[in-house]
Amino acid sequence: MASVKTSLSILACILGSLVTVHSVSAQDSSGPVIGANGPLSVESADGDYSIKLGGRIHWDYNRAEENDVVDEDAFDIRRARLYISGDIQDWGYKLQFNVGNNNGGTPEDVYIRYNGLSNGMRVTIGRQKEPFGLNQLNSSNDIVFLERSASDEAYAPARSDGVQLNGSSGNTVYALGVFEDDADTSTFALTGRVASAVVRNDDMLVHLGLGHTSRGADISSTAFEAAMVSGPLHLQGEYYSSDNAGTDLSSHYLQAGWFLTGDSRPYSGGTFGRVKPNQASGAWEIALRYESGDGNFSDLELGNTDATSVGVALNWYINNFSRFGINYTTGEDNTGNDTGSEIRARIQVAL
């Protein structure tokens, strides 16, 4: 109950902020710019001040088996989040928090960003994603498979408190940050990434990237990224290697997708974005994924182990904000005889 009250209080503050910005902007003779085709947004006529309110709901059905014994068979709210973001002249901000289930009110993103540096560089202070891994940096709204790979889950840090500098030069993006390690708050992590669209034209995109994180004195991991888009076809793969207190670990995944409706996967700023269908009936996509190595295969009930898995996905992007997807993945532990599988279906709305 306390978490629900917290969430409602935060929502009330957000709505109050929206009303305040609207009232101030209304004093401008040219009036505010209000957008409701997606996230609710209010922007001053000169563009110096803005505020945006949006969120996401991921509602899942999940059935998972280990050695042909059902471990999970349930409907669940996978994600339910609200966010508020905006700009105050050269400064930006974002607050995103969870609502519902047992994590209501817990923050995902809470940061302030300064955008006024030269050459488009930005400094972000607060809780944010560390710059590591292509699939990890893609929003959960827009990844091809409903869950990230076991490789991502094992090696890619998610959100942490810290300071990050990032920018771009042509088709190349770069980022470097210092973060508090969530797994061990007494240590810090140095994490950086550089990625580039080495080929980008009307017919083809080729993306390459490299990320590295050093976490305290005992753990360091490196991620190699590669992706390609050619019309309705898209390919993506990552290879992870890690030194964990003297133990060498590695894992990789490869995935391929095809839009049956002729759509194409959008790309910007070193990551992939939201699929916006070209036709009123939506966009249909099929995809395959193979992965092997030391990863976190908990979705298949195998845990952290050396395993191999194969998955297939079907996605229907209903419109710019709604999506239905279904995945089937099966895998086997390479160190024993355990097998695991998962069927996951999701309906999502994200603004």
Secondary structure as UniProt FT lines:
FT   HELIX           2..26
FT   TURN            29..30
FT   STRAND          33..35
FT   STRAND          40..43
FT   TURN            45..46
FT   STRAND          49..66
FT   TURN            67..68
FT   STRAND          69..88
FT   TURN            89..90
FT   STRAND          91..98
FT   HELIX           101..103
FT   TURN            104..105
FT   STRAND          107..114
FT   HELIX           118..120
FT   STRAND          122..129
FT   HELIX           134..137
FT   TURN            140..142
FT   HELIX           150..155
FT   STRAND          159..169
FT   TURN            170..171
FT   STRAND          172..180
FT   TURN            182..183
FT   TURN            185..186
FT   STRAND          188..200
FT   STRAND          205..215
FT   TURN            216..218
FT   STRAND          219..230
FT   TURN            231..232
FT   STRAND          233..244
FT   TURN            245..246
FT   STRAND          247..259
FT   TURN            260..261
FT   STRAND          267..268
FT   TURN            269..270
FT   STRAND          271..272
FT   TURN            280..281
FT   STRAND          283..296
FT   HELIX           298..300
FT   STRAND          304..317
FT   STRAND          322..333
FT   TURN            334..335
FT   STRAND          339..350
//
